[in-house]
Amino acid sequence: MTLTLELSDLRNANERALAQLSRTTQEEFDAELAEIENFLLSLYRFAVLAVRGKQEIERAADVWRETLDVIDGAARQVQSLSARHPGVHPSLDRILEIRHAASDMLALYA
């Protein structure tokens, strides 16, 4: 079985989740943020699997460049939205860690 994911589909899912996060109440914020964290972690894992089969370094770099672009955009938006919700948000820290890990992977292939 082959599973094909289109980056545009992932971007759209990410945008919908971020839009939902922007409309959430204080009580729901951390739960929604955790969903975005899980999505970004899954995206990172898909990139790892996609690169594993790549023979050309340039193609692997493209995978990580696109992955980092999605994660980076989400991290920026989440940071901005978190500023409106006081308190500690553990998922925010983990999202930033995922972003850093994707950046490190891009550096390996670029």
Backbone as a chain_set.jsonl record, in Angstrom:
{"seq": "MTLTLELSDLRNANERALAQLSRTTQEEFDAELAEIENFLLSLYRFAVLAVRGKQEIERAADVWRETLDVIDGAARQVQSLSARHPGVHPSLDRILEIRHAASDMLALYA", "coords": {"N": [[0.841, -1.173, 0.0], [0.531, 2.193, -0.817], [0.812, 5.39, 0.443], [-0.083, 8.58, -0.324], [0.589, 11.882, 0.293], [-0.392, 15.155, -0.148], [1.283, 18.204, -0.071], [-0.174, 20.545, -0.117], [-2.612, 19.74, 0.952], [-1.858, 19.178, 3.566], [-0.997, 21.711, 4.376], [-3.449, 23.076, 4.215], [-4.952, 21.722, 6.178], [-3.468, 22.427, 8.402], [-3.82, 25.219, 8.395], [-6.563, 25.373, 8.886], [-6.663, 24.305, 11.489], [-5.174, 26.23, 12.86], [-6.798, 28.457, 12.485], [-9.031, 27.631, 13.933], [-7.853, 27.562, 16.46], [-7.452, 30.274, 16.884], [-10.002, 31.12, 17.411], [-10.734, 29.954, 19.747], [-11.731, 29.446, 23.185], [-10.398, 30.53, 26.37], [-10.391, 28.335, 28.09], [-10.353, 26.18, 26.343], [-8.043, 26.462, 24.938], [-5.436, 25.249, 25.448], [-5.963, 22.55, 24.888], [-6.614, 22.635, 22.159], [-4.219, 23.645, 21.219], [-2.543, 21.521, 21.803], [-3.494, 19.695, 19.941], [-2.586, 20.853, 17.569], [0.139, 20.681, 18.039], [0.417, 17.858, 17.951], [-0.293, 17.415, 15.288], [1.81, 18.766, 13.944], [3.986, 17.285, 14.84], [3.368, 14.841, 13.658], [3.591, 15.598, 10.976], [6.334, 16.124, 10.894], [7.287, 13.526, 11.36], [6.307, 12.23, 9.057], [7.919, 13.512, 7.181], [10.424, 12.526, 7.9], [10.075, 9.83, 7.187], [9.615, 10.148, 4.443], [12.044, 11.157, 3.539], [13.739, 9.109, 4.083], [13.564, 7.333, 1.981], [14.66, 8.731, -0.098], [17.063, 9.145, -2.597], [18.554, 11.204, -3.553], [20.228, 13.974, -2.319], [19.424, 16.613, -2.697], [16.669, 16.416, -3.198], [15.824, 15.45, -0.731], [16.497, 17.623, 0.832], [14.641, 19.436, -0.173], [12.255, 18.306, 0.764], [12.598, 18.693, 3.531], [12.807, 21.453, 3.584], [10.25, 22.308, 2.767], [8.725, 21.104, 4.793], [9.737, 22.398, 7.077], [8.926, 24.971, 6.45], [6.107, 24.843, 6.741], [5.912, 24.097, 9.467], [7.317, 26.195, 10.687], [5.752, 28.448, 10.01], [3.406, 27.786, 11.378], [4.392, 27.75, 14.006], [5.07, 30.44, 14.41], [2.519, 31.663, 14.278], [1.23, 30.39, 16.403], [2.767, 31.229, 18.562], [2.111, 33.949, 18.548], [-0.669, 33.831, 19.029], [-0.612, 32.629, 21.533], [0.282, 34.639, 23.143], [-1.98, 36.054, 23.691], [-3.271, 34.509, 25.471], [-2.859, 34.144, 28.656], [-0.538, 32.411, 30.786], [1.071, 29.195, 31.244], [2.033, 27.233, 28.546], [2.585, 24.193, 27.702], [2.581, 22.795, 25.242], [3.337, 24.731, 23.42], [6.086, 25.072, 23.859], [6.931, 22.533, 23.042], [6.191, 22.579, 20.354], [7.956, 24.496, 19.414], [10.292, 23.073, 19.814], [9.944, 21.011, 17.931], [10.052, 22.536, 15.639], [12.707, 23.408, 15.791], [14.036, 20.941, 15.554], [13.277, 20.197, 12.945], [14.555, 22.22, 11.56], [17.201, 21.573, 12.106], [17.35, 19.141, 10.724], [17.009, 20.012, 8.083], [19.371, 21.458, 7.843], [21.199, 19.379, 7.772], [20.855, 18.329, 5.226], [20.948, 20.407, 3.443]], "CA": [[0.0, 0.0, 0.0], [1.259, 3.45, -0.888], [0.054, 6.537, 0.929], [0.428, 9.815, -0.897], [0.097, 13.093, 0.935], [-0.083, 16.381, -0.857], [1.656, 19.273, 0.843], [-1.274, 21.515, -0.059], [-3.599, 19.21, 1.895], [-1.315, 19.37, 4.912], [-1.053, 23.152, 4.656], [-4.846, 23.432, 4.458], [-5.325, 21.186, 7.494], [-2.773, 23.256, 9.379], [-4.486, 26.523, 8.434], [-7.859, 25.197, 9.567], [-6.391, 24.132, 12.924], [-4.751, 27.525, 13.403], [-7.995, 29.306, 12.52], [-9.815, 27.165, 15.08], [-7.146, 28.001, 17.668], [-7.657, 31.716, 17.07], [-11.378, 31.339, 17.874], [-10.993, 29.141, 20.926], [-11.823, 30.125, 24.482], [-9.255, 30.314, 27.253], [-10.475, 26.989, 28.633], [-10.09, 25.2, 25.288], [-6.822, 26.829, 24.217], [-4.362, 24.269, 25.565], [-6.364, 21.325, 24.194], [-6.463, 22.913, 20.726], [-2.781, 23.789, 20.978], [-1.999, 20.157, 21.816], [-3.856, 19.089, 18.65], [-1.659, 21.404, 16.58], [1.43, 20.043, 18.334], [0.357, 16.493, 17.431], [-0.277, 17.505, 13.834], [3.158, 19.131, 13.504], [4.842, 16.135, 15.102], [3.068, 13.878, 12.592], [4.201, 16.136, 9.763], [7.772, 15.878, 11.036], [7.499, 12.082, 11.19], [6.118, 11.937, 7.637], [9.112, 13.984, 6.474], [11.48, 11.546, 8.176], [9.802, 8.662, 6.36], [9.775, 10.524, 3.034], [13.47, 11.347, 3.248], [14.396, 7.806, 4.208], [13.592, 6.699, 0.676], [15.251, 9.619, -1.109], [18.454, 8.863, -2.942], [19.234, 12.457, -3.857], [20.252, 14.905, -1.185], [18.648, 17.813, -3.029], [15.255, 16.124, -2.987], [15.623, 15.365, 0.718], [16.529, 19.003, 1.318], [13.354, 20.041, -0.533], [11.258, 17.796, 1.71], [12.781, 19.362, 4.818], [12.525, 22.882, 3.394], [8.793, 22.443, 2.776], [8.261, 20.739, 6.131], [10.1, 23.497, 7.977], [8.09, 26.122, 6.116], [4.805, 24.645, 7.378], [6.088, 24.113, 10.923], [7.739, 27.536, 11.077], [4.578, 29.32, 9.937], [2.515, 27.447, 12.489], [5.027, 28.165, 15.264], [4.921, 31.899, 14.53], [1.129, 31.979, 14.587], [0.928, 29.878, 17.731], [3.4, 32.145, 19.517], [1.306, 35.166, 18.575], [-1.934, 33.528, 19.697], [-0.334, 32.317, 22.94], [0.445, 35.903, 23.865], [-3.315, 36.498, 24.097], [-3.774, 33.57, 26.481], [-1.835, 34.079, 29.707], [-0.299, 31.122, 31.418], [2.095, 28.313, 30.699], [1.492, 26.372, 27.497], [3.628, 23.2, 27.404], [2.602, 22.443, 23.816], [4.08, 25.768, 22.701], [7.505, 24.705, 23.951], [7.175, 21.346, 22.219], [6.101, 23.018, 18.954], [9.232, 25.147, 19.105], [11.284, 21.992, 19.723], [9.729, 20.366, 16.643], [10.568, 23.479, 14.651], [14.168, 23.348, 15.876], [14.453, 19.641, 15.011], [13.132, 20.264, 11.483], [15.63, 23.103, 11.091], [18.439, 20.771, 12.166], [17.315, 18.167, 9.633], [17.278, 20.746, 6.846], [20.8, 21.784, 7.828], [21.933, 18.164, 7.411], [20.717, 18.032, 3.81], [21.127, 21.607, 2.595]], "C": [[0.886, 1.236, 0.0], [0.335, 4.568, -0.447], [0.696, 7.786, 0.366], [-0.231, 10.983, -0.194], [0.524, 14.289, 0.108], [0.22, 17.468, 0.171], [0.535, 20.294, 0.962], [-2.361, 21.045, 0.908], [-3.134, 19.414, 3.334], [-1.346, 20.84, 5.307], [-2.481, 23.578, 4.984], [-5.314, 22.936, 5.823], [-4.703, 22.026, 8.599], [-3.458, 24.616, 9.517], [-5.838, 26.436, 9.132], [-7.664, 25.065, 11.076], [-5.978, 25.452, 13.563], [-5.924, 28.503, 13.471], [-8.881, 28.929, 13.696], [-9.174, 27.635, 16.386], [-7.392, 29.478, 17.931], [-9.053, 32.035, 17.595], [-11.684, 30.655, 19.201], [-11.061, 29.993, 22.201], [-10.566, 29.813, 25.297], [-9.218, 28.869, 27.756], [-10.097, 25.924, 27.606], [-8.72, 25.376, 24.641], [-5.753, 25.739, 24.269], [-4.697, 22.948, 24.87], [-6.209, 21.496, 22.678], [-4.99, 23.022, 20.353], [-2.107, 22.413, 20.945], [-2.324, 19.431, 20.506], [-2.912, 19.582, 17.552], [-0.267, 20.811, 16.789], [1.47, 18.633, 17.742], [0.398, 16.47, 15.903], [1.138, 17.8, 13.329], [4.148, 17.995, 13.75], [4.612, 15.051, 14.041], [3.68, 14.324, 11.275], [5.704, 15.89, 9.769], [8.076, 14.393, 10.784], [7.306, 11.658, 9.734], [7.338, 12.37, 6.83], [10.271, 13.018, 6.684], [11.302, 10.324, 7.29], [10.007, 8.965, 4.876], [11.238, 10.626, 2.653], [14.199, 10.017, 3.274], [14.52, 7.121, 2.849], [14.247, 7.538, -0.414], [16.71, 9.283, -1.327], [19.237, 10.149, -3.166], [19.11, 13.418, -2.685], [19.41, 16.137, -1.468], [17.158, 17.58, -2.813], [14.933, 16.032, -1.503], [15.605, 16.77, 1.318], [15.208, 19.703, 1.002], [12.243, 19.595, 0.414], [11.372, 18.54, 3.032], [12.503, 20.859, 4.717], [11.017, 23.132, 3.465], [8.212, 22.147, 4.16], [8.534, 21.869, 7.111], [9.24, 24.719, 7.709], [6.72, 26.024, 6.795], [4.928, 24.777, 8.898], [6.438, 25.513, 11.406], [6.561, 28.512, 11.059], [3.615, 29.06, 11.078], [3.091, 27.924, 13.811], [4.886, 29.669, 15.469], [3.498, 32.28, 14.925], [0.765, 31.551, 16.004], [1.55, 30.775, 18.798], [2.581, 33.416, 19.658], [-0.005, 34.94, 19.32], [-1.733, 33.243, 21.179], [-0.171, 33.584, 23.767], [-0.9, 36.438, 24.357], [-3.928, 35.627, 25.188], [-2.705, 33.418, 27.561], [-1.714, 32.677, 30.292], [0.801, 30.357, 30.714], [1.424, 27.373, 29.702], [2.568, 25.375, 27.079], [3.708, 22.833, 25.921], [3.361, 23.482, 22.998], [5.569, 25.447, 22.71], [7.825, 23.51, 23.062], [7.078, 21.669, 20.726], [7.408, 23.677, 18.539], [10.364, 24.125, 19.017], [11.159, 21.247, 18.391], [10.288, 21.254, 15.537], [12.094, 23.436, 14.619], [14.699, 22.036, 15.273], [14.344, 19.627, 13.492], [14.213, 21.145, 10.876], [16.956, 22.369, 11.081], [18.483, 19.755, 11.023], [17.567, 18.842, 8.294], [18.769, 21.062, 6.734], [21.646, 20.568, 7.439], [21.944, 17.934, 5.893], [20.993, 19.22, 2.907], [22.586, 21.898, 2.321]], "O": [[1.872, 1.306, 0.733], [-0.797, 4.672, -0.919], [1.889, 8.021, 0.56], [-1.456, 11.06, -0.099], [1.685, 14.402, -0.285], [-0.501, 17.626, 1.157], [0.318, 20.85, 2.039], [-2.964, 21.861, 1.606], [-3.922, 19.778, 4.207], [-1.683, 21.175, 6.442], [-2.703, 24.348, 5.918], [-6.001, 23.66, 6.543], [-5.343, 22.302, 9.614], [-3.653, 25.106, 10.629], [-6.209, 27.335, 9.886], [-8.418, 25.649, 11.853], [-6.386, 25.757, 14.684], [-6.025, 29.288, 14.415], [-9.42, 29.8, 14.379], [-9.872, 28.056, 17.308], [-7.527, 29.888, 19.084], [-9.268, 33.106, 18.163], [-12.795, 30.776, 19.716], [-10.523, 31.098, 22.268], [-9.78, 28.936, 24.939], [-8.153, 28.258, 27.838], [-9.572, 24.873, 27.973], [-8.288, 24.518, 23.871], [-5.221, 25.351, 23.23], [-3.807, 22.297, 24.323], [-5.722, 20.592, 21.999], [-4.57, 22.547, 19.297], [-1.202, 22.181, 20.143], [-1.515, 18.641, 20.019], [-2.49, 18.8, 16.7], [0.422, 20.479, 15.824], [2.453, 18.258, 17.103], [1.044, 15.611, 15.303], [1.609, 17.155, 12.392], [5.052, 17.775, 12.944], [5.564, 14.419, 13.583], [4.23, 13.506, 10.537], [6.276, 15.492, 8.754], [9.023, 14.062, 10.071], [8.055, 10.821, 9.229], [7.746, 11.674, 5.9], [11.016, 12.726, 5.749], [12.267, 9.833, 6.704], [10.52, 8.125, 4.137], [11.625, 10.223, 1.557], [15.179, 9.83, 2.552], [15.488, 6.402, 2.604], [14.371, 7.079, -1.55], [17.488, 9.152, -0.383], [20.454, 10.174, -2.988], [18.027, 13.635, -2.142], [18.748, 16.653, -0.568], [16.461, 18.456, -2.3], [13.877, 16.491, -1.069], [14.8, 17.068, 2.2], [14.709, 20.479, 1.817], [11.399, 20.395, 0.818], [10.365, 18.97, 3.595], [12.015, 21.464, 5.672], [10.566, 24.055, 4.143], [7.32, 22.851, 4.634], [7.657, 22.251, 7.887], [8.864, 25.429, 8.642], [6.232, 27.004, 7.357], [4.143, 25.481, 9.534], [5.914, 25.968, 12.422], [6.393, 29.307, 11.984], [3.073, 29.991, 11.674], [2.36, 28.45, 14.651], [4.613, 30.121, 16.581], [3.295, 33.12, 15.803], [0.069, 32.273, 16.718], [0.925, 31.048, 19.822], [2.378, 33.906, 20.769], [-0.405, 35.762, 20.145], [-2.59, 33.58, 21.996], [-0.459, 33.59, 24.964], [-0.952, 37.19, 25.33], [-4.967, 35.962, 25.757], [-1.756, 32.65, 27.397], [-2.656, 31.885, 30.287], [1.378, 30.813, 29.726], [0.376, 26.793, 29.986], [3.376, 25.671, 26.199], [4.798, 22.587, 25.405], [3.967, 23.141, 21.982], [6.234, 25.541, 21.679], [8.866, 23.478, 22.405], [7.808, 21.09, 19.921], [7.907, 23.442, 17.439], [11.294, 24.297, 18.229], [12.172, 20.891, 17.788], [10.926, 20.764, 14.605], [12.699, 23.429, 13.547], [15.705, 22.041, 14.563], [15.228, 19.099, 12.817], [14.728, 20.847, 9.799], [17.748, 22.524, 10.152], [19.536, 19.536, 10.425], [18.274, 18.29, 7.451], [19.355, 20.947, 5.658], [22.706, 20.727, 6.834], [22.914, 17.413, 5.343], [21.247, 19.042, 1.715], [22.903, 22.866, 1.629]]}, "num_chains": 1, "name": "protein.A"}
